[in-house]
C-alpha cells in the first residue's frame, strides 16, 4: 500500500515542537542532581526563550490570523488552532514554572541565598532599602497618573512596572489609577546584604505615598508587556537600508502588544482597568505568584559569592600543533585544523584575524559577521587592518534578529575605517560563517580560511558547542573567493565548485546524499546533528530512506517536525535532543556511503536556511578531521544522561541513564580534552598518542 508522506499525521507542528524544546530546558531546572544556581540558570534561559517566542512566533501567528491565512506548515494546523494550543500549553506549564521556582529558592535558603519582598526583611535591612530608594530609585522612576487629563502612556516592548489603585486620603470616594514605570537601568533585585535579594517593585510599592502625595495605596500589581518585535522592511523600496533599519528598530518598541504578564496582586479590577487601555486577548494574560521576568535571574546567578553553586567552569584548551611556536600560517600550510568549541579555545580563530591585521604581507581579509558581539576583538582587528591600508571586506548582516543595533554600530565603524562593508543581500540573510585571508608569499598569493558552524563571537564560543575548520586547501579557498565575489557583486548563478551554498546548492545536495544512502538500503547510514529540522521536502526524503532500510540517527536540539518510529514510515529513524551545560549549536552531517562522508554547515534543516538564506556547507575530505567528527557524532548518539528521545506522538522522554555506564557527552569531552592538555604540558608523547588514538572510542 502506498503511503502518502504528505499526510499531516507524519509532521509535528513547528511552534508546539519549539514549546517542547523549551520544556526540556525547564526540566533541567527541575533536575535535583544539578547545582542549585545551575538549575536557576536554566529557568532564566527558559524565560528569555519564551520572551522571544512571543515577540516573534506568536506575533507572527497573530498576523497570519489577522490576514485570513488558513493553513501554514506540513501539519496543516491553522494559525488560530496553533494560538489556542500554545496558550493552553503555556498556561498549564506556568504552574510547573512557579513550583520549580519556589522549590529552587527554598533550597537556596539553606545555602544563604534569599529572595524576599520589602515587608519580609529585617527592620535594619528595611532602613537600608529606604535609603537606597531615595538615593537611587526615586530620581529615576516615573509615576504616572491616569485620568482624563493624563492619558494612558505608551509602554515599550518588555516594559516593567507597577499598576495600582489609589484613594484620596481626604476624600475616600475619590479613587484613582496610576502606573509607576521601573526602567531597565535599575537592577531587578536589590542585594541588601550578601545573599539577600529584594524585589525592586516591593520597594517601590512601599513608597507609593512619596510618589503620589495625598493618596493611599488600595491594591497594586507588577506588570510586564511583550510586543511584536519582528521588523519588516521592504528592501526593494529602501534607498538607504541602514536608515530603514534604524527606523524599524524604533518601531519595534511600539509593535502590537501580544502578551501581558501580571504579578500576584492583580485583582479583576486592576486587570479590567489595564486591559481597557492595552486590549490584550484574555488568554495572552499570564498571572505569576512568584515574580515577573525570569531572565532577570542572571543577576543572582552571576553573584561571585555563590559561584560554587554552579557547575565547575571549564577553561577552553589549546592543543597541538597550536601549542608550538610555529606561526598559524606555517601550521595551515602543512595541515588542516578542526577546533571543537568550547572545549578547545576560540583564540586561534581570533588570532588568525589579529595576525592578519598586523602582517605586512597580508593584502586582504574578507569575513561574514552575523553576531559578532560587543567589544569584538575580531571587528577591532578588521578596523585596524582597514586603517593600515589593507583591503578589508566585511559582510555585516544587519538583519540578524536582536543584534541589529550592535551590527549597525560595527558596520559604521568598519566603513569609517575604510573597509568595504556589505550590509546584506536583498531578500536573503547571510548566515554563513566564513573568513578568508590572502597573503603575499614571494611572487605568489597564498590564502588561509576559516569556516565555522557558529558566530565570530568569543563570548558565545565559551558556552556554545561549535566547530571551526581552518584550512589553506586551494579548492576551498578558491571557492571562498568566489563566494565573497558573489556577495560583493552580481551573480545569477551563485554556485560554487567544492563548497555548497544556499539557496541554490545545499538543499539539492542534501536530497542527493539522502537518496544515495536510500539506494544502499539496510547498508546505508545517516547521522545528522542540527539545531532544527523543519523542511518538509527533506523530511520526506528521510522518510523514504527509512522505508528503504537506512539507519538514521538525528541529533536535533530544538524544533523537529519529523516523527520517528512510525511503522512503514520512520521506524528506522531515532531522534534525540541534547540539553546540558553547553548549548548544542554545531551542524555536522554523516552519510556512510558518500564519496565524502562528513560535512560541516552553518545551516539548519529549515526552509528559511535552505531557501531564504545564504549558508555554506563544506565536505571534509581530510581523513583525520572526518574521523574525529564521526567519533563526536557517535559519542553524542550514545549519550544517556543529557539526551531526550522524541516519540512518535511528538513527546520527548528522557533517555534512561545506565547507572554503571553513564555517558554525559559534555563531561566526557571536557575530561578527554583536559587529560590531553595535561599530557601535552608534561610532554608525555606516549600518553598524547594513546589519548589521540582513543579519541572518544570508549563510548
C-alpha positions, 0 to 999 in steps of 0.5 A: 500500500502506498503511503502518502508522506504528505499526510499531516499525521507524519509532521509535528507542528513547528511552534508546539515542537519549539514549546517542547524544546523549551520544556526540556530546558525547564526540566533541567531546572527541575533536575535535583542532581544539578547545582542549585544556581545551575538549575536557576540558570536554566529557568532564566534561559527558559524565560528569555526563550519564551520572551522571544517566542512571543515577540516573534512566533506568536506575533507572527501567528497573530498576523497570519490570523489577522490576514485570513491565512488558513493553513501554514506548515506540513501539519496543516494546523491553522494559525488560530488552532496553533494560538489556542494550543500554545496558550493552553500549553503555556498556561498549564506549564506556568504552574510547573514554572512557579513550583520549580521556582519556589522549590529552587529558592527554598533550597537556596535558603539553606545555602544563604541565598534569599529572595524576599519582598520589602515587608519580609526583611529585617527592620535594619535591612528595611532602613537600608532599602529606604535609603537606597530608594531615595538615593537611587530609585526615586530620581529615576522612576516615573509615576504616572497618573491616569485620568482624563487629563493624563492619558494612558502612556505608551509602554515599550516592548518588555516594559516593567512596572507597577499598576495600582489603585489609589484613594484620596486620603481626604476624600475616600470616594475619590479613587484613582489609577496610576502606573509607576514605570521601573526602567531597565537601568535599575537592577531587578533585585536589590542585594541588601546584604550578601545573599539577600535579594529584594524585589525592586517593585516591593520597594517601590510599592512601599513608597507609593505615598512619596510618589503620589502625595495625598493618596493611599495605596488600595491594591497594586500589581507588577506588570510586564508587556511583550510586543511584536518585535519582528521588523519588516522592511521592504528592501526593494523600496529602501534607498538607504537600508541602514536608515530603514533599519534604524527606523524599524528598530524604533518601531519595534518598541511600539509593535502590537502588544501580544502578551501581558504578564501580571504579578500576584496582586492583580485583582479583576479590577486592576486587570479590567482597568489595564486591559481597557487601555492595552486590549490584550486577548484574555488568554495572552494574560499570564498571572505569576505568584512568584515574580515577573521576568525570569531572565532577570535571574542572571543577576543572582546567578552571576553573584561571585559569592555563590559561584560554587553553586554552579557547575565547575567552569571549564577553561577552553584548551589549546592543543597541538600543533597550536601549542608550538611556536610555529606561526598559524600560517606555517601550521595551515600550510602543512595541515588542516585544523578542526577546533571543537568549541568550547572545549578547545579555545576560540583564540586561534580563530581570533588570532588568525584575524589579529595576525592578519591585521598586523602582517605586512604581507597580508593584502586582504581579509574578507569575513561574514559577521552575523553576531559578532558581539560587543567589544569584538576583538575580531571587528577591532582587528578588521578596523585596524587592518582597514586603517593600515591600508589593507583591503578589508571586506566585511559582510555585516548582516544587519538583519540578524534578529536582536543584534541589529543595533550592535551590527549597525554600530560595527558596520559604521565603524568598519566603513569609517575605517575604510573597509568595504562593508556589505550590509546584506543581500536583498531578500536573503540573510547571510548566515554563513560563517566564513573568513578568508585571508590572502597573503603575499608569499614571494611572487605568489598569493597564498590564502588561509580560511576559516569556516565555522558552524557558529558566530565570530563571537568569543563570548558565545564560543565559551558556552556554545558547542561549535566547530571551526575548520581552518584550512589553506586547501586551494579548492576551498579557498578558491571557492571562498573567493568566489563566494565573497565575489558573489556577495560583493557583486552580481551573480545569477548563478551563485554556485560554487565548485567544492563548497555548497551554498544556499539557496541554490546548492545545499538543499539539492545536495542534501536530497542527493546524499539522502537518496544515495544512502536510500539506494544502499538500503539496510547498508546505508547510514545517516547521522545528522546533528542540527539545531532544527529540522523543519523542511518538509521536502527533506523530511520526506526524503528521510522518510523514504530512506527509512522505508528503504532500510537506512539507519538514521540517527538525528541529533536535533536540539530544538524544533523537529517536525519529523516523527520517528518510529512510525511503522512503514514510515520512520521506524528506522529513524531515532531522534534525540535532543541534547540539553546540558551545560553547553548549548548544542549549536554545531551542524555536522552531517554523516552519510556512510556511503558518500564519496565524502562522508562528513560535512560541516554547515552553518545551516539548519534543516529549515526552509528559511536556511535552505531557501531564504538564506545564504549558508555554506556547507563544506565536505571534509575530505581530510581523513583525520578531521572526518574521523574525529567528527564521526567519533563526536557524532557517535559519542553524542548518539550514545549519550544517556544522561543529557539526551531526550528521545522524541516519540512518535506522538511528538513527546520527548522522554528522557533517555534512561541513564545506565547507572554503571555506564553513564555517558554525559557527552559534555563531561566526557569531552571536557575530561578527554580534552583536559587529560590531553592538555595535561599530557601535552604540558608534561610532554608525555608523547606516549600518553598524547598518542594513546589519548589521540588514538582513543579519541572518544572510542570508549563510548 
